[in-house]
Amino acid sequence: MTAGQQSLTLFAGVAAVLVVASIVGYVLDRRLAADAPNPTIDNLNARIKAWWWMVGLIGLGFVLGKAGVIVLFALASLAALREFITLTPTRRGDHPALAVAFFVVLPLQYYLVWIDWYGLYSVFIPVYVFLLLAAIAALREDTTDFMSRVAETQWGLMISVFALSHVPALLGLRIPGYEGRNLLLIAFLVLVVQSSDVLQYVWGKLLGRHKIAPTLSPSKTVEGFVGGVASATALGALLWWITPFSQWQAGAIALMINLMGFFGGLVMSAIKRDRGVKDWGWLIEGHGGVLDRLDSVMFAAPVFFHVTRYWWTV
């Protein structure tokens, strides 16, 4: 099966699942929420609708190839960084550093990914940019909460730009016998990690009894975590045919990125609780902001990239 046939098969399967989910959501809404709104069903249908939009955008990126994927994730990084900075207290002295972050660092990071300069894009933000932004902020001579302000800007870049840029960076990996199929690595990563989020929600609603981190995320339960991660790991093993991995390797890697995705959700929830908000934004109906939807991918992507690069590339 060619790379194009594999991509079409995968997207057809995802579309079929979404069609079934949409029908189920419609039936549930008609039968159980006809007389009065049901928050759980409303949330489910909002999530399904948002998934249609997201799958459509990812599919468009795939059609446009490498350039489309890089632009798509660069725009996602832009939106995510904006959400993060919006909820971060800033002062006038931070404006030059923020301007550099948005208009220089972000596009330059994705340009380095575009030209596949691994030696630089892998250290550009956590080394050079971290030092540069601190220096720019210091030159403004505003020392009020200086450490926390600089660290918050650095963390915003780290999670919203550096971590997320590892998704399109997968396109640059040279894997023997897998030429022309790297887009499917992105599909594997996003599909497995995002399905883990959804399945944790479903299992939690069905069987959830014991809160796993009630202060950070009241909706997450031990049963939901175990059921969701196990189901998404099984899905990853079943999707081995779109990867350069064997079936057991695909399952092991799926487990790894699902765990990283779960920790990403917890960390970003902790930051939201610190800021006193429920969602990072309102861009995606039923999902909050871009950070709400991609927090798990942001934590999973660098680990997935480096494991694949270390063990499978020439």
C-alpha positions as CSV (number, residue, x, y, z in Angstrom):
1,M,0.0,0.0,0.0
2,T,1.4,3.4,-1.0
3,A,1.7,6.4,1.3
4,G,-1.2,8.0,-0.4
5,Q,-3.4,4.9,0.0
6,Q,-2.5,4.6,3.6
7,S,-3.4,8.3,4.3
8,L,-6.7,7.9,2.5
9,T,-7.5,4.7,4.4
10,L,-6.6,6.4,7.7
11,F,-8.7,9.5,7.1
12,A,-11.6,7.4,5.8
13,G,-11.5,5.4,9.0
14,V,-11.4,8.6,11.2
15,A,-14.3,10.1,9.2
16,A,-16.3,6.9,9.6
17,V,-15.8,7.0,13.4
18,L,-16.9,10.7,13.5
19,V,-20.0,9.9,11.4
20,V,-21.0,7.2,13.9
21,A,-20.2,9.5,16.8
22,S,-22.3,12.3,15.3
23,I,-25.2,10.0,14.8
24,V,-25.0,8.7,18.4
25,G,-24.7,12.3,19.7
26,Y,-27.8,13.3,17.7
27,V,-29.8,10.3,18.9
28,L,-28.8,11.0,22.5
29,D,-29.7,14.7,22.2
30,R,-33.1,13.8,20.8
31,R,-33.9,11.1,23.4
32,L,-32.3,12.4,26.6
33,A,-32.1,16.2,26.1
34,A,-35.2,17.0,24.1
35,D,-37.0,18.6,27.1
36,A,-34.1,20.1,29.0
37,P,-30.4,20.7,28.2
38,N,-28.1,17.9,29.3
39,P,-24.6,19.3,30.0
40,T,-22.8,16.0,29.3
41,I,-24.6,15.4,26.0
42,D,-24.1,19.0,25.0
43,N,-20.4,18.8,25.8
44,L,-20.1,15.5,23.8
45,N,-21.7,17.0,20.7
46,A,-19.6,20.1,21.0
47,R,-16.5,17.9,21.1
48,I,-17.6,15.9,18.1
49,K,-18.2,19.1,16.1
50,A,-14.8,20.5,17.1
51,W,-13.2,17.2,16.0
52,W,-14.7,17.6,12.5
53,W,-13.1,21.0,12.2
54,M,-9.7,19.8,13.5
55,V,-9.7,16.7,11.3
56,G,-10.6,18.9,8.4
57,L,-7.7,21.3,9.1
58,I,-5.2,18.5,9.6
59,G,-6.4,16.9,6.3
60,L,-5.9,20.3,4.5
61,G,-2.4,20.5,5.9
62,F,-1.7,17.0,4.6
63,V,-3.0,17.9,1.2
64,L,-0.7,20.9,1.0
65,G,2.3,18.8,2.1
66,K,5.2,19.9,4.2
67,A,4.6,23.6,3.7
68,G,0.9,23.2,4.7
69,V,1.8,21.2,7.9
70,I,4.5,23.7,9.0
71,V,2.2,26.7,8.4
72,L,-0.7,24.9,10.3
73,F,1.4,24.2,13.4
74,A,3.1,27.7,13.2
75,L,-0.4,29.2,13.4
76,A,-1.3,26.9,16.2
77,S,1.8,28.0,18.1
78,L,1.0,31.6,17.5
79,A,-2.5,31.1,18.9
80,A,-1.2,29.0,21.9
81,L,1.5,31.6,22.8
82,R,-1.1,34.4,22.6
83,E,-3.4,32.5,25.0
84,F,-0.5,31.8,27.4
85,I,0.7,35.4,27.4
86,T,-2.8,36.7,27.8
87,L,-3.2,34.9,31.1
88,T,0.3,36.0,32.2
89,P,0.8,39.2,34.1
90,T,3.1,41.5,32.1
91,R,4.6,45.0,32.5
92,R,5.7,47.6,30.1
93,G,9.2,46.4,30.4
94,D,8.2,43.0,29.0
95,H,7.0,44.4,25.7
96,P,10.3,44.3,23.8
97,A,11.0,40.7,24.8
98,L,7.4,39.7,23.9
99,A,7.7,41.3,20.5
100,V,10.9,39.3,19.9
101,A,9.1,36.2,21.0
102,F,6.2,36.6,18.7
103,F,7.7,38.2,15.6
104,V,11.2,36.8,15.6
105,V,11.6,33.6,17.6
106,L,8.4,31.9,16.6
107,P,8.8,32.3,12.8
108,L,12.5,31.6,13.0
109,Q,11.9,28.3,14.9
110,Y,9.6,27.1,12.2
111,Y,11.9,28.3,9.5
112,L,14.7,26.2,11.0
113,V,12.2,23.2,11.0
114,W,11.4,24.0,7.4
115,I,15.1,23.8,6.3
116,D,15.6,20.8,8.6
117,W,18.5,22.3,10.6
118,Y,18.2,19.9,13.5
119,G,21.4,21.0,15.2
120,L,20.0,24.5,15.7
121,Y,16.2,24.2,16.1
122,S,16.7,21.6,18.8
123,V,18.6,24.1,21.0
124,F,17.5,27.5,19.6
125,I,14.8,28.3,22.1
126,P,16.0,26.5,25.3
127,V,19.5,27.9,25.0
128,Y,19.9,31.0,22.9
129,V,16.5,32.5,23.2
130,F,16.2,31.9,26.9
131,L,19.5,33.8,27.4
132,L,18.5,36.5,24.9
133,L,15.0,37.2,26.4
134,A,16.4,37.5,29.9
135,A,19.0,40.0,28.6
136,I,16.4,42.1,26.8
137,A,14.2,42.2,29.9
138,A,17.1,43.2,32.0
139,L,18.0,46.1,29.7
140,R,14.5,47.6,30.5
141,E,15.6,47.9,34.2
142,D,12.2,46.9,35.6
143,T,13.0,44.6,38.4
144,T,9.5,44.1,39.8
145,D,8.8,40.3,39.8
146,F,11.7,40.1,37.2
147,M,12.4,36.4,37.7
148,S,8.8,35.2,37.4
149,R,8.1,37.5,34.4
150,V,11.1,36.2,32.5
151,A,10.4,32.6,33.5
152,E,6.7,32.8,32.4
153,T,7.7,34.2,28.9
154,Q,10.3,31.4,28.6
155,W,7.9,28.7,29.6
156,G,5.3,30.1,27.2
157,L,7.8,29.8,24.3
158,M,9.0,26.4,25.5
159,I,5.6,24.8,25.5
160,S,3.7,26.7,22.8
161,V,6.5,27.0,20.2
162,F,9.5,24.7,21.0
163,A,7.5,21.6,22.0
164,L,4.8,21.9,19.3
165,S,7.3,22.5,16.5
166,H,8.5,18.9,17.1
167,V,5.3,17.8,15.3
168,P,6.2,19.1,11.8
169,A,9.8,18.3,12.6
170,L,8.9,14.7,12.2
171,L,8.7,15.4,8.4
172,G,12.5,15.7,8.4
173,L,13.3,12.3,9.8
174,R,15.1,10.0,7.4
175,I,13.8,6.5,8.2
176,P,15.1,3.7,5.9
177,G,12.2,2.0,4.1
178,Y,9.7,4.7,5.2
179,E,10.5,7.4,2.6
180,G,7.6,9.6,1.7
181,R,5.4,8.5,4.6
182,N,6.5,10.9,7.4
183,L,3.1,12.6,7.3
184,L,1.7,9.4,8.7
185,L,4.0,9.7,11.8
186,I,2.2,13.0,12.5
187,A,-1.1,11.3,12.1
188,F,-0.1,8.5,14.4
189,L,1.0,10.9,17.1
190,V,-2.0,13.2,17.0
191,L,-4.6,10.5,16.6
192,V,-3.2,8.3,19.5
193,V,-2.7,11.2,21.9
194,Q,-6.0,12.9,21.2
195,S,-7.9,9.7,21.3
196,S,-6.4,9.1,24.7
197,D,-7.9,12.4,25.9
198,V,-11.3,11.5,24.5
199,L,-11.3,7.9,25.8
200,Q,-10.3,9.1,29.2
201,Y,-13.3,11.4,29.2
202,V,-15.6,8.6,28.0
203,W,-14.3,5.9,30.5
204,G,-14.4,8.5,33.2
205,K,-18.1,9.3,32.5
206,L,-18.9,5.6,32.3
207,L,-16.9,4.1,35.3
208,G,-15.2,7.0,37.0
209,R,-15.3,6.8,40.8
210,H,-12.0,7.8,42.2
211,K,-10.5,11.3,41.5
212,I,-6.9,11.1,40.3
213,A,-6.1,14.8,40.9
214,P,-9.2,16.5,42.2
215,T,-7.6,19.9,42.8
216,L,-6.0,20.1,39.4
217,S,-8.7,18.4,37.2
218,P,-11.9,17.3,39.0
219,S,-13.1,15.4,35.9
220,K,-10.1,13.1,35.7
221,T,-10.5,9.8,37.5
222,V,-8.3,6.7,38.0
223,E,-10.8,4.6,36.0
224,G,-10.9,7.1,33.2
225,F,-7.1,7.3,33.1
226,V,-6.5,3.6,33.1
227,G,-9.3,2.9,30.6
228,G,-8.4,5.8,28.3
229,V,-4.7,5.1,28.2
230,A,-5.2,1.3,27.8
231,S,-7.7,1.9,24.9
232,A,-5.5,4.4,23.1
233,T,-2.4,2.2,23.6
234,A,-4.4,-0.6,21.9
235,L,-5.3,1.8,19.1
236,G,-1.7,2.7,18.7
237,A,-0.8,-1.0,18.4
238,L,-3.5,-1.5,15.7
239,L,-2.1,1.5,13.8
240,W,1.3,0.0,13.5
241,W,0.8,-0.4,9.7
242,I,1.1,3.4,9.2
243,T,4.4,3.6,11.1
244,P,8.0,2.2,10.7
245,F,7.4,0.3,14.0
246,S,6.4,-3.3,14.6
247,Q,3.1,-3.9,16.3
248,W,4.6,-4.3,19.8
249,Q,6.8,-1.3,19.3
250,A,3.9,0.8,18.2
251,G,2.0,-0.2,21.3
252,A,4.9,0.6,23.6
253,I,5.4,4.0,21.9
254,A,1.7,4.7,22.1
255,L,1.8,4.0,25.9
256,M,4.7,6.3,26.3
257,I,3.1,9.3,24.5
258,N,-0.3,8.7,26.1
259,L,1.4,8.9,29.5
260,M,3.3,12.1,28.4
261,G,0.0,13.5,27.2
262,F,-1.7,12.8,30.5
263,F,1.1,14.6,32.4
264,G,0.8,17.5,29.9
265,G,-2.8,17.9,30.7
266,L,-2.1,17.9,34.5
267,V,0.7,20.4,34.2
268,M,-1.4,22.8,32.1
269,S,-4.3,22.4,34.4
270,A,-2.1,23.3,37.3
271,I,-1.2,26.6,35.5
272,K,-4.9,27.3,34.8
273,R,-5.7,26.8,38.4
274,D,-2.9,29.1,39.4
275,R,-4.4,31.7,37.0
276,G,-7.9,31.1,38.3
277,V,-9.4,30.1,34.9
278,K,-11.2,27.0,33.6
279,D,-10.0,27.2,30.0
280,W,-7.1,28.9,28.2
281,G,-9.5,30.4,25.6
282,W,-12.6,30.0,23.6
283,L,-11.4,29.4,20.1
284,I,-12.6,25.8,19.8
285,E,-16.2,25.1,20.8
286,G,-16.4,22.4,23.4
287,H,-12.6,22.4,23.9
288,G,-11.7,25.9,25.1
289,G,-8.5,27.3,23.6
290,V,-5.7,25.9,21.5
291,L,-3.7,25.1,24.6
292,D,-6.7,23.2,26.0
293,R,-6.7,21.0,23.0
294,L,-3.0,20.6,22.3
295,D,-1.5,20.4,25.8
296,S,-1.1,16.7,25.6
297,V,0.4,16.8,22.1
298,M,2.9,19.4,23.3
299,F,4.2,17.1,26.0
300,A,4.2,14.0,23.8
301,A,5.7,15.5,20.6
302,P,9.3,16.1,21.7
303,V,9.6,12.6,23.3
304,F,8.0,10.9,20.3
305,F,10.3,12.8,18.0
306,H,13.5,12.0,19.8
307,V,12.7,8.4,20.5
308,T,11.9,7.9,16.8
309,R,15.0,9.8,15.6
310,Y,17.3,8.0,17.9
311,W,16.1,4.4,17.2
312,W,14.8,4.5,13.6
313,T,16.7,7.1,11.6
314,V,20.0,6.6,9.7
